[in-house]
Amino acid sequence: MPNRQDEFERVAIPHSRSLLRVARRLAQDRGVADDLVQEALLSAWRGFDRFQPGTNAKAWLFRILLNAFYARGRRLRSRPLTIELDTAEQTAHGAFSVASSQNEAAEITSALGKLSAEHRTVLLLAVIEGFTCQEVAGIVGLPIGTVMSRLSRARQALRENLSPRESSREALRANAACAAKQA
């Protein structure tokens, strides 16, 4: 009869790579992901006597991983925020940018949605995926000049969609300047 450690290694360890892959996507930080997987495997080891042989070990391990991830988030939220006096201004700015990042992401998604499919495709391939204009031309089957033109127009349209208030202010200033010159 296999001992407990051998059984755990047979059941749990083969899934450690999948756990790490998902943890990295959840935590978005390699060190934190490594810690989460280690914590999940330790919890699984401690509770291995409750594991039902013949059930889905991978699902059991992922549930433990997700519980560890959520518990980590709760611990971080329950800690008091400490700010060093030297870095208070930098931290306050950082906290503001984190809080506003969700709004910015929604604005960017909306602005991208307003682009034509041709412009959006070229922009995503070049800017988000990092392909060169030559590579984008090969992917979409267009001459490089057309790709460069669409990329330029897409960027301009994105700028206008992201800051319509600024564009309208500039237009008002230009109109006011023209009116002042005519007067």
C-alpha distance (Angstrom), angle and dihedral (degrees) to the residues before:
residue distance angle dihedral
M1 . . .
P2 3.83 . .
N3 3.76 117.1 .
R4 3.79 123.2 -118.9
Q5 3.82 95.9 -99.1
D6 3.81 93.8 50.7
E7 3.79 90.6 48.3
F8 3.81 92.1 49.1
E9 3.79 91.6 49.7
R10 3.80 90.6 49.3
V11 3.81 94.0 48.0
A12 3.82 105.5 33.8
I13 3.80 111.6 24.0
P14 3.83 96.4 64.5
H15 3.83 87.6 64.4
S16 3.81 96.2 51.2
R17 3.81 93.2 95.9
S18 3.81 92.0 53.9
L19 3.79 90.2 46.3
L20 3.79 90.7 52.6
R21 3.81 92.9 48.2
V22 3.80 92.1 53.2
A23 3.80 93.3 41.4
R24 3.79 90.2 55.2
R25 3.78 90.8 53.4
L26 3.79 92.1 46.6
A27 3.78 98.0 45.2
Q28 3.81 97.8 32.1
D29 3.78 87.2 -149.8
R30 3.78 123.9 91.0
G31 3.81 95.9 -146.2
V32 3.78 93.8 48.5
A33 3.82 89.9 46.4
D34 3.80 91.4 52.4
D35 3.80 89.6 50.3
L36 3.81 91.6 48.7
V37 3.80 92.8 52.3
Q38 3.78 91.6 46.4
E39 3.81 90.2 49.4
A40 3.81 91.6 47.6
L41 3.79 93.4 49.6
L42 3.80 90.9 47.1
S43 3.81 90.3 50.9
A44 3.79 90.0 47.3
W45 3.82 90.3 50.9
R46 3.79 91.8 49.4
G47 3.79 91.7 48.5
F48 3.78 97.4 37.0
D49 3.80 91.9 112.1
R50 3.84 87.0 65.1
F51 3.81 92.7 52.8
Q52 3.79 111.9 109.6
P53 3.81 109.4 -133.3
G54 3.77 111.0 -129.3
T55 3.81 94.2 32.5
N56 3.81 125.3 107.5
A57 3.80 104.4 -73.4
K58 3.80 92.9 -175.8
A59 3.80 92.4 56.3
W60 3.81 89.9 46.3
L61 3.82 91.3 52.2
F62 3.81 93.5 46.5
R63 3.79 90.6 51.3
I64 3.82 88.6 53.3
L65 3.81 90.2 47.9
L66 3.81 92.4 50.7
N67 3.79 91.0 47.3
A68 3.81 89.3 52.3
F69 3.80 90.5 48.6
Y70 3.81 93.5 50.4
A71 3.81 92.3 44.0
R72 3.80 89.5 52.5
G73 3.81 89.9 52.6
R74 3.80 91.4 49.7
R75 3.82 91.1 49.9
L76 3.79 91.6 50.2
R77 3.81 92.5 48.6
S78 3.80 93.0 48.3
R79 3.80 93.9 53.6
P80 3.76 116.3 96.3
L81 3.76 114.0 -109.9
T82 3.78 110.5 -110.6
I83 3.76 120.2 -162.2
E84 3.76 125.5 -173.7
L85 3.78 113.0 -134.9
D86 3.81 92.5 -125.8
T87 3.78 92.7 55.0
A88 3.80 100.4 33.1
E89 3.79 93.6 108.6
Q90 3.80 92.9 47.2
T91 3.83 92.0 47.3
A92 3.79 93.3 47.9
H93 3.79 89.4 51.9
G94 3.83 89.8 47.1
A95 3.80 91.9 49.8
F96 3.79 90.0 50.7
S97 3.78 92.3 50.2
V98 3.82 91.7 48.7
A99 3.79 90.9 49.8
S100 3.77 92.4 47.8
S101 3.81 94.9 43.6
Q102 3.80 91.6 85.6
N103 3.79 90.6 54.3
E104 3.79 90.6 47.3
A105 3.80 91.2 50.1
A106 3.80 90.5 52.1
E107 3.82 91.0 48.4
I108 3.81 91.6 49.8
T109 3.80 92.1 48.3
S110 3.78 90.2 49.9
A111 3.81 92.6 46.9
L112 3.81 91.4 49.1
G113 3.80 89.2 50.4
K114 3.79 90.0 57.1
L115 3.81 92.4 58.5
S116 3.79 120.2 93.3
A117 3.80 115.0 -102.1
E118 3.81 91.0 -108.8
H119 3.80 93.8 52.4
R120 3.80 94.0 41.4
T121 3.82 92.2 50.6
V122 3.80 94.2 50.9
L123 3.81 92.0 44.6
L124 3.80 94.1 49.6
L125 3.80 93.7 46.4
A126 3.80 94.1 47.6
V127 3.78 103.1 35.2
I128 3.79 105.7 26.7
E129 3.80 100.9 31.0
G130 3.80 94.3 34.3
F131 3.80 99.6 -129.3
T132 3.80 118.1 155.8
C133 3.80 119.1 -116.7
Q134 3.80 88.6 -105.6
E135 3.82 91.1 53.5
V136 3.80 91.9 46.2
A137 3.81 89.4 51.0
G138 3.79 89.5 54.4
I139 3.79 93.1 46.5
V140 3.81 96.4 49.6
G141 3.81 95.6 33.1
L142 3.80 97.6 -122.2
P143 3.80 133.9 125.9
I144 3.81 113.0 -92.1
G145 3.82 91.0 -116.6
T146 3.79 90.6 58.5
V147 3.80 90.6 48.7
M148 3.80 91.7 50.2
S149 3.79 91.2 47.9
R150 3.81 92.8 49.0
L151 3.78 91.2 46.2
S152 3.79 91.6 52.0
R153 3.80 92.5 47.3
A154 3.81 91.7 45.5
R155 3.80 91.8 52.7
Q156 3.79 91.4 48.4
A157 3.81 92.2 48.2
L158 3.79 90.4 47.5
R159 3.81 90.7 51.9
E160 3.79 90.4 50.5
N161 3.81 92.8 46.2
L162 3.80 92.2 48.5
S163 3.77 96.5 49.0
P164 3.80 108.4 28.8
R165 3.80 90.2 147.4
E166 3.80 91.1 57.1
S167 3.81 91.5 46.9
S168 3.79 91.4 50.3
R169 3.82 91.2 47.0
E170 3.79 90.1 51.5
A171 3.80 90.3 49.0
L172 3.81 90.5 49.8
R173 3.81 90.4 49.3
A174 3.80 91.0 48.8
N175 3.80 91.2 48.6
A176 3.80 91.0 47.7
A177 3.82 90.3 49.5
C178 3.82 91.0 50.3
A179 3.81 90.9 47.6
A180 3.80 90.5 49.4
K181 3.79 91.7 51.2
Q182 3.80 91.5 49.6
A183 3.80 92.7 49.9
